């Protein structure tokens, strides 16, 4: 019981840390809506539990969050097992996401990276690659400062243990989706076909 209560006691301070950055979550959702509605795409990546969170986000955008709307282009870079295993085998795990960014990303796209530590080499390599392609990089991490948060264009860092940070990442992603859907609704008819490429 003590271990459970200790875990739960860590959640509220972590949520308060996230709440203090709600302006950034709203801005990300609105900006993502504007870009994807013009045909850009979201690329997302993480390792382990963060990979699951990243895939949750892309599912919300390709499928739907709350209301009915068109699908938008969002790709989880860790989800294609044949590409993942081939790249890791041939180029090393450090290049896993960077090589996929080179393949899929175009100027104007957004790369969202999730990491509780903010120190994963494969994510840092992806940021370096994205920078050279004109891709905007956002990070959701644990306690900052950390290398991923520092190297991305913008970051939301959660103060707390890794597990609490990861739980807050899901809350953050849903907040982004809510802002995204609100902006899409506000825009009305799309200027171009979402997912058509930039």
C-alpha atoms as an extended CHARMM CRD file, in Angstrom:
* protein
*
       198  EXT
         1         1  UNK       CA              0.0000000000        0.0000000000        0.0000000000  PROA      1               0.0000000000
         2         2  UNK       CA              2.8240000000        2.4300000000        0.8150000000  PROA      2               0.0000000000
         3         3  UNK       CA              4.3900000000        1.9280000000       -2.6400000000  PROA      3               0.0000000000
         4         4  UNK       CA              1.0690000000        2.6010000000       -4.3700000000  PROA      4               0.0000000000
         5         5  UNK       CA              0.3860000000        5.7230000000       -2.3200000000  PROA      5               0.0000000000
         6         6  UNK       CA              3.9000000000        6.9880000000       -2.9660000000  PROA      6               0.0000000000
         7         7  UNK       CA              3.3780000000        6.5360000000       -6.7110000000  PROA      7               0.0000000000
         8         8  UNK       CA              0.0420000000        8.3430000000       -6.6540000000  PROA      8               0.0000000000
         9         9  UNK       CA              1.4500000000       11.1450000000       -4.5060000000  PROA      9               0.0000000000
        10        10  UNK       CA              3.9510000000       11.8730000000       -7.2950000000  PROA      10              0.0000000000
        11        11  UNK       CA              1.2650000000       12.3060000000       -9.9480000000  PROA      11              0.0000000000
        12        12  UNK       CA             -0.2780000000       15.5710000000       -8.7640000000  PROA      12              0.0000000000
        13        13  UNK       CA              2.9770000000       17.5910000000       -8.6260000000  PROA      13              0.0000000000
        14        14  UNK       CA              3.8560000000       16.2830000000      -12.0920000000  PROA      14              0.0000000000
        15        15  UNK       CA              0.4270000000       17.3470000000      -13.3720000000  PROA      15              0.0000000000
        16        16  UNK       CA              0.9100000000       20.7970000000      -11.8760000000  PROA      16              0.0000000000
        17        17  UNK       CA              4.2160000000       20.9930000000      -13.7340000000  PROA      17              0.0000000000
        18        18  UNK       CA              2.3600000000       20.1740000000      -16.9470000000  PROA      18              0.0000000000
        19        19  UNK       CA             -0.4730000000       22.5820000000      -16.1830000000  PROA      19              0.0000000000
        20        20  UNK       CA              2.0080000000       25.4480000000      -15.8740000000  PROA      20              0.0000000000
        21        21  UNK       CA              2.9330000000       24.8140000000      -19.5260000000  PROA      21              0.0000000000
        22        22  UNK       CA             -0.6160000000       24.5530000000      -20.8730000000  PROA      22              0.0000000000
        23        23  UNK       CA             -0.0260000000       27.5880000000      -23.0960000000  PROA      23              0.0000000000
        24        24  UNK       CA              2.5490000000       25.5840000000      -25.0370000000  PROA      24              0.0000000000
        25        25  UNK       CA              0.2700000000       22.5720000000      -25.4350000000  PROA      25              0.0000000000
        26        26  UNK       CA             -2.4440000000       24.8430000000      -26.8280000000  PROA      26              0.0000000000
        27        27  UNK       CA              0.0100000000       26.5090000000      -29.2020000000  PROA      27              0.0000000000
        28        28  UNK       CA              1.2740000000       23.1360000000      -30.4200000000  PROA      28              0.0000000000
        29        29  UNK       CA             -2.2320000000       21.8530000000      -31.0990000000  PROA      29              0.0000000000
        30        30  UNK       CA             -3.1850000000       24.9790000000      -33.0240000000  PROA      30              0.0000000000
        31        31  UNK       CA              0.0390000000       25.0680000000      -35.0320000000  PROA      31              0.0000000000
        32        32  UNK       CA             -0.2090000000       21.3740000000      -35.8340000000  PROA      32              0.0000000000
        33        33  UNK       CA             -3.7570000000       21.8800000000      -37.0960000000  PROA      33              0.0000000000
        34        34  UNK       CA             -2.6850000000       24.7150000000      -39.3750000000  PROA      34              0.0000000000
        35        35  UNK       CA              0.2230000000       22.7500000000      -40.8030000000  PROA      35              0.0000000000
        36        36  UNK       CA             -1.5440000000       19.4310000000      -41.2860000000  PROA      36              0.0000000000
        37        37  UNK       CA             -4.5430000000       21.1560000000      -42.8680000000  PROA      37              0.0000000000
        38        38  UNK       CA             -2.1090000000       22.5470000000      -45.4760000000  PROA      38              0.0000000000
        39        39  UNK       CA             -0.7510000000       19.0680000000      -46.2330000000  PROA      39              0.0000000000
        40        40  UNK       CA              2.2160000000       18.7930000000      -43.8730000000  PROA      40              0.0000000000
        41        41  UNK       CA              2.6770000000       15.7210000000      -41.6970000000  PROA      41              0.0000000000
        42        42  UNK       CA              3.5460000000       14.8190000000      -38.1430000000  PROA      42              0.0000000000
        43        43  UNK       CA              6.3330000000       12.3360000000      -37.4630000000  PROA      43              0.0000000000
        44        44  UNK       CA              6.4930000000       10.9510000000      -33.9310000000  PROA      44              0.0000000000
        45        45  UNK       CA              8.9520000000        8.7270000000      -32.1060000000  PROA      45              0.0000000000
        46        46  UNK       CA              9.9700000000        7.4030000000      -28.7320000000  PROA      46              0.0000000000
        47        47  UNK       CA             11.4750000000        4.3260000000      -27.1040000000  PROA      47              0.0000000000
        48        48  UNK       CA              9.6270000000        1.7890000000      -24.9600000000  PROA      48              0.0000000000
        49        49  UNK       CA              6.6400000000        3.3230000000      -23.1920000000  PROA      49              0.0000000000
        50        50  UNK       CA              7.2920000000        6.6070000000      -24.9840000000  PROA      50              0.0000000000
        51        51  UNK       CA              6.9190000000        4.7650000000      -28.2890000000  PROA      51              0.0000000000
        52        52  UNK       CA              3.4560000000        3.6620000000      -27.1860000000  PROA      52              0.0000000000
        53        53  UNK       CA              2.5840000000        7.2670000000      -26.2930000000  PROA      53              0.0000000000
        54        54  UNK       CA              3.8300000000        8.5400000000      -29.6560000000  PROA      54              0.0000000000
        55        55  UNK       CA              1.7520000000        5.9220000000      -31.4460000000  PROA      55              0.0000000000
        56        56  UNK       CA             -1.2720000000        6.9690000000      -29.3920000000  PROA      56              0.0000000000
        57        57  UNK       CA             -0.9040000000       10.5080000000      -30.7530000000  PROA      57              0.0000000000
        58        58  UNK       CA             -0.6280000000        9.4460000000      -34.3950000000  PROA      58              0.0000000000
        59        59  UNK       CA             -3.6680000000        7.1910000000      -33.9830000000  PROA      59              0.0000000000
        60        60  UNK       CA             -5.7160000000       10.1410000000      -32.7190000000  PROA      60              0.0000000000
        61        61  UNK       CA             -4.7540000000       12.2200000000      -35.7650000000  PROA      61              0.0000000000
        62        62  UNK       CA             -5.1950000000        9.5550000000      -38.4420000000  PROA      62              0.0000000000
        63        63  UNK       CA             -8.3390000000        8.2710000000      -36.7830000000  PROA      63              0.0000000000
        64        64  UNK       CA            -10.1750000000       10.7820000000      -34.6420000000  PROA      64              0.0000000000
        65        65  UNK       CA            -10.0830000000       12.2390000000      -31.1600000000  PROA      65              0.0000000000
        66        66  UNK       CA            -13.5830000000       13.3800000000      -30.1850000000  PROA      66              0.0000000000
        67        67  UNK       CA            -15.6410000000       14.5080000000      -33.1320000000  PROA      67              0.0000000000
        68        68  UNK       CA            -15.8260000000       13.3370000000      -36.7120000000  PROA      68              0.0000000000
        69        69  UNK       CA            -13.2950000000       14.9360000000      -39.0420000000  PROA      69              0.0000000000
        70        70  UNK       CA            -10.9620000000       14.1250000000      -41.9040000000  PROA      70              0.0000000000
        71        71  UNK       CA             -7.8450000000       12.0300000000      -41.2580000000  PROA      71              0.0000000000
        72        72  UNK       CA             -4.4880000000       13.7820000000      -41.1420000000  PROA      72              0.0000000000
        73        73  UNK       CA             -1.0130000000       12.5110000000      -41.9580000000  PROA      73              0.0000000000
        74        74  UNK       CA              0.8010000000       11.2860000000      -38.8430000000  PROA      74              0.0000000000
        75        75  UNK       CA              3.4560000000        8.5610000000      -38.7890000000  PROA      75              0.0000000000
        76        76  UNK       CA              4.9680000000        6.7150000000      -35.8200000000  PROA      76              0.0000000000
        77        77  UNK       CA              8.5510000000        6.0280000000      -36.8320000000  PROA      77              0.0000000000
        78        78  UNK       CA              8.9610000000        3.0250000000      -34.5290000000  PROA      78              0.0000000000
        79        79  UNK       CA              5.8100000000        1.2220000000      -35.7020000000  PROA      79              0.0000000000
        80        80  UNK       CA              6.9820000000       -0.3010000000      -39.0030000000  PROA      80              0.0000000000
        81        81  UNK       CA              8.7950000000       -3.3570000000      -37.7130000000  PROA      81              0.0000000000
        82        82  UNK       CA             10.5100000000       -4.3650000000      -40.9570000000  PROA      82              0.0000000000
        83        83  UNK       CA             12.0250000000       -0.9040000000      -41.4460000000  PROA      83              0.0000000000
        84        84  UNK       CA             12.9310000000       -0.6330000000      -37.7540000000  PROA      84              0.0000000000
        85        85  UNK       CA             14.7380000000       -3.9670000000      -37.6380000000  PROA      85              0.0000000000
        86        86  UNK       CA             16.4480000000       -3.4360000000      -40.9890000000  PROA      86              0.0000000000
        87        87  UNK       CA             17.7510000000        0.0070000000      -40.0480000000  PROA      87              0.0000000000
        88        88  UNK       CA             18.8530000000       -1.1140000000      -36.5850000000  PROA      88              0.0000000000
        89        89  UNK       CA             20.6100000000       -4.1320000000      -38.0870000000  PROA      89              0.0000000000
        90        90  UNK       CA             22.3270000000       -2.2960000000      -40.9460000000  PROA      90              0.0000000000
        91        91  UNK       CA             23.0310000000        1.1320000000      -39.4300000000  PROA      91              0.0000000000
        92        92  UNK       CA             22.7710000000        0.7040000000      -35.6690000000  PROA      92              0.0000000000
        93        93  UNK       CA             20.0320000000        1.6200000000      -33.2080000000  PROA      93              0.0000000000
        94        94  UNK       CA             21.3540000000        5.1670000000      -32.9540000000  PROA      94              0.0000000000
        95        95  UNK       CA             20.3060000000        5.8110000000      -36.5820000000  PROA      95              0.0000000000
        96        96  UNK       CA             16.8730000000        4.2330000000      -36.2200000000  PROA      96              0.0000000000
        97        97  UNK       CA             14.8550000000        7.4510000000      -36.3530000000  PROA      97              0.0000000000
        98        98  UNK       CA             17.2900000000        9.7310000000      -38.1920000000  PROA      98              0.0000000000
        99        99  UNK       CA             17.1940000000        7.5560000000      -41.3010000000  PROA      99              0.0000000000
       100       100  UNK       CA             13.4000000000        7.5350000000      -41.2990000000  PROA      100             0.0000000000
       101       101  UNK       CA             13.3210000000       11.3070000000      -40.8680000000  PROA      101             0.0000000000
       102       102  UNK       CA             15.5370000000       11.5910000000      -43.9720000000  PROA      102             0.0000000000
       103       103  UNK       CA             13.1040000000        9.3410000000      -45.8370000000  PROA      103             0.0000000000
       104       104  UNK       CA              9.7720000000       10.8320000000      -44.7820000000  PROA      104             0.0000000000
       105       105  UNK       CA             10.2280000000       14.4080000000      -43.5850000000  PROA      105             0.0000000000
       106       106  UNK       CA              9.7340000000       17.4990000000      -45.6960000000  PROA      106             0.0000000000
       107       107  UNK       CA             10.2280000000       21.1550000000      -44.8540000000  PROA      107             0.0000000000
       108       108  UNK       CA              7.2750000000       22.3650000000      -42.8060000000  PROA      108             0.0000000000
       109       109  UNK       CA              6.6090000000       19.0070000000      -41.1490000000  PROA      109             0.0000000000
       110       110  UNK       CA              6.7060000000       18.5400000000      -37.3710000000  PROA      110             0.0000000000
       111       111  UNK       CA              8.7650000000       15.9240000000      -35.5360000000  PROA      111             0.0000000000
       112       112  UNK       CA              7.4250000000       15.1280000000      -32.0510000000  PROA      112             0.0000000000
       113       113  UNK       CA              9.8360000000       13.2280000000      -29.7890000000  PROA      113             0.0000000000
       114       114  UNK       CA              8.9140000000       11.6920000000      -26.4450000000  PROA      114             0.0000000000
       115       115  UNK       CA             11.4050000000       10.6500000000      -23.7800000000  PROA      115             0.0000000000
       116       116  UNK       CA             11.2900000000       10.5670000000      -20.0010000000  PROA      116             0.0000000000
       117       117  UNK       CA             15.0810000000       10.8980000000      -19.7700000000  PROA      117             0.0000000000
       118       118  UNK       CA             15.6260000000       13.2690000000      -22.6970000000  PROA      118             0.0000000000
       119       119  UNK       CA             18.9290000000       11.5090000000      -23.3660000000  PROA      119             0.0000000000
       120       120  UNK       CA             18.1590000000        8.8540000000      -25.9920000000  PROA      120             0.0000000000
       121       121  UNK       CA             20.8320000000        9.0110000000      -28.6870000000  PROA      121             0.0000000000
       122       122  UNK       CA             18.4970000000        7.8560000000      -31.4570000000  PROA      122             0.0000000000
       123       123  UNK       CA             16.1310000000       10.7580000000      -30.7160000000  PROA      123             0.0000000000
       124       124  UNK       CA             18.9680000000       13.2710000000      -30.6000000000  PROA      124             0.0000000000
       125       125  UNK       CA             20.2120000000       12.0600000000      -33.9920000000  PROA      125             0.0000000000
       126       126  UNK       CA             16.6950000000       12.4820000000      -35.3670000000  PROA      126             0.0000000000
       127       127  UNK       CA             16.6560000000       16.1020000000      -34.1590000000  PROA      127             0.0000000000
       128       128  UNK       CA             19.9610000000       16.8020000000      -35.9220000000  PROA      128             0.0000000000
       129       129  UNK       CA             18.6160000000       15.3600000000      -39.1600000000  PROA      129             0.0000000000
       130       130  UNK       CA             15.3210000000       17.2290000000      -38.9010000000  PROA      130             0.0000000000
       131       131  UNK       CA             17.1020000000       20.5400000000      -38.3750000000  PROA      131             0.0000000000
       132       132  UNK       CA             18.8640000000       20.1580000000      -41.7240000000  PROA      132             0.0000000000
       133       133  UNK       CA             15.5650000000       19.5140000000      -43.4970000000  PROA      133             0.0000000000
       134       134  UNK       CA             13.6120000000       22.4910000000      -42.1730000000  PROA      134             0.0000000000
       135       135  UNK       CA             11.4630000000       20.3080000000      -39.9190000000  PROA      135             0.0000000000
       136       136  UNK       CA             10.1480000000       21.7630000000      -36.6480000000  PROA      136             0.0000000000
       137       137  UNK       CA             11.0430000000       19.6800000000      -33.5930000000  PROA      137             0.0000000000
       138       138  UNK       CA              9.0510000000       19.4270000000      -30.3670000000  PROA      138             0.0000000000
       139       139  UNK       CA              9.9060000000       17.3400000000      -27.3150000000  PROA      139             0.0000000000
       140       140  UNK       CA              7.8890000000       15.9600000000      -24.4250000000  PROA      140             0.0000000000
       141       141  UNK       CA             10.3300000000       14.8990000000      -21.7260000000  PROA      141             0.0000000000
       142       142  UNK       CA             10.7970000000       14.3270000000      -18.0410000000  PROA      142             0.0000000000
       143       143  UNK       CA             12.6450000000       16.7320000000      -15.7850000000  PROA      143             0.0000000000
       144       144  UNK       CA             14.5970000000       19.4440000000      -17.5880000000  PROA      144             0.0000000000
       145       145  UNK       CA             16.9130000000       20.7030000000      -18.6800000000  PROA      145             0.0000000000
       146       146  UNK       CA             18.0040000000       17.6790000000      -20.6770000000  PROA      146             0.0000000000
       147       147  UNK       CA             19.7240000000       17.2560000000      -24.0740000000  PROA      147             0.0000000000
       148       148  UNK       CA             16.5370000000       16.5420000000      -26.0430000000  PROA      148             0.0000000000
       149       149  UNK       CA             14.6430000000       19.5210000000      -24.6390000000  PROA      149             0.0000000000
       150       150  UNK       CA             17.6200000000       21.7960000000      -25.2200000000  PROA      150             0.0000000000
       151       151  UNK       CA             18.1580000000       20.6890000000      -28.8210000000  PROA      151             0.0000000000
       152       152  UNK       CA             14.5380000000       20.7630000000      -29.9840000000  PROA      152             0.0000000000
       153       153  UNK       CA             12.8600000000       23.9580000000      -31.1580000000  PROA      153             0.0000000000
       154       154  UNK       CA             10.4140000000       23.7710000000      -28.2400000000  PROA      154             0.0000000000
       155       155  UNK       CA              9.8500000000       21.4210000000      -25.3140000000  PROA      155             0.0000000000
       156       156  UNK       CA              7.4860000000       20.6000000000      -22.4960000000  PROA      156             0.0000000000
       157       157  UNK       CA              9.3470000000       19.1150000000      -19.5370000000  PROA      157             0.0000000000
       158       158  UNK       CA              7.6180000000       17.3660000000      -16.6490000000  PROA      158             0.0000000000
       159       159  UNK       CA              9.1010000000       17.6380000000      -13.1640000000  PROA      159             0.0000000000
       160       160  UNK       CA              8.8070000000       14.2700000000      -11.4720000000  PROA      160             0.0000000000
       161       161  UNK       CA              9.8350000000       10.6120000000      -11.6110000000  PROA      161             0.0000000000
       162       162  UNK       CA              9.9340000000        8.9010000000      -15.0080000000  PROA      162             0.0000000000
       163       163  UNK       CA              6.6490000000        7.0400000000      -14.4740000000  PROA      163             0.0000000000
       164       164  UNK       CA              4.8080000000       10.2180000000      -13.4880000000  PROA      164             0.0000000000
       165       165  UNK       CA              6.2890000000       12.0820000000      -16.4620000000  PROA      165             0.0000000000
       166       166  UNK       CA              5.1310000000        9.3640000000      -18.8330000000  PROA      166             0.0000000000
       167       167  UNK       CA              1.6210000000        9.4290000000      -17.3640000000  PROA      167             0.0000000000
       168       168  UNK       CA              1.5560000000       13.1960000000      -17.8630000000  PROA      168             0.0000000000
       169       169  UNK       CA              2.6850000000       12.7670000000      -21.4560000000  PROA      169             0.0000000000
       170       170  UNK       CA             -0.6070000000       11.0620000000      -22.2800000000  PROA      170             0.0000000000
       171       171  UNK       CA             -2.5170000000       13.9250000000      -20.6620000000  PROA      171             0.0000000000
       172       172  UNK       CA             -0.4000000000       16.3550000000      -22.6930000000  PROA      172             0.0000000000
       173       173  UNK       CA             -1.1070000000       14.5060000000      -25.9410000000  PROA      173             0.0000000000
       174       174  UNK       CA             -4.8430000000       14.5640000000      -25.3080000000  PROA      174             0.0000000000
       175       175  UNK       CA             -4.6460000000       18.2910000000      -24.5250000000  PROA      175             0.0000000000
       176       176  UNK       CA             -2.8190000000       18.8480000000      -27.8270000000  PROA      176             0.0000000000
       177       177  UNK       CA             -5.4950000000       16.8420000000      -29.6560000000  PROA      177             0.0000000000
       178       178  UNK       CA             -8.2470000000       18.9040000000      -28.0580000000  PROA      178             0.0000000000
       179       179  UNK       CA             -6.5720000000       22.1340000000      -29.1950000000  PROA      179             0.0000000000
       180       180  UNK       CA             -5.9680000000       20.5650000000      -32.6270000000  PROA      180             0.0000000000
       181       181  UNK       CA             -9.6300000000       19.6620000000      -33.1010000000  PROA      181             0.0000000000
       182       182  UNK       CA            -10.7870000000       23.0770000000      -31.8980000000  PROA      182             0.0000000000
       183       183  UNK       CA             -8.5280000000       24.7970000000      -34.4240000000  PROA      183             0.0000000000
       184       184  UNK       CA             -9.6410000000       22.4970000000      -37.2520000000  PROA      184             0.0000000000
       185       185  UNK       CA            -13.2650000000       23.2890000000      -36.4090000000  PROA      185             0.0000000000
       186       186  UNK       CA            -12.4820000000       27.0090000000      -36.3190000000  PROA      186             0.0000000000
       187       187  UNK       CA            -10.8020000000       26.8630000000      -39.7480000000  PROA      187             0.0000000000
       188       188  UNK       CA            -13.8770000000       25.4240000000      -41.4190000000  PROA      188             0.0000000000
       189       189  UNK       CA            -13.2940000000       24.0920000000      -44.9510000000  PROA      189             0.0000000000
       190       190  UNK       CA             -9.7000000000       23.0880000000      -45.6560000000  PROA      190             0.0000000000
       191       191  UNK       CA             -7.5800000000       25.0620000000      -48.0670000000  PROA      191             0.0000000000
       192       192  UNK       CA             -6.1010000000       21.8690000000      -49.4840000000  PROA      192             0.0000000000
       193       193  UNK       CA             -6.4700000000       18.1540000000      -49.0530000000  PROA      193             0.0000000000
       194       194  UNK       CA             -4.8900000000       17.0130000000      -45.7750000000  PROA      194             0.0000000000
       195       195  UNK       CA             -2.2100000000       14.3870000000      -46.2420000000  PROA      195             0.0000000000
       196       196  UNK       CA             -1.4580000000       15.3870000000      -49.8200000000  PROA      196             0.0000000000
       197       197  UNK       CA              2.1450000000       16.2870000000      -48.9880000000  PROA      197             0.0000000000
       198       198  UNK       CA              3.8640000000       19.6390000000      -48.8650000000  PROA      198             0.0000000000
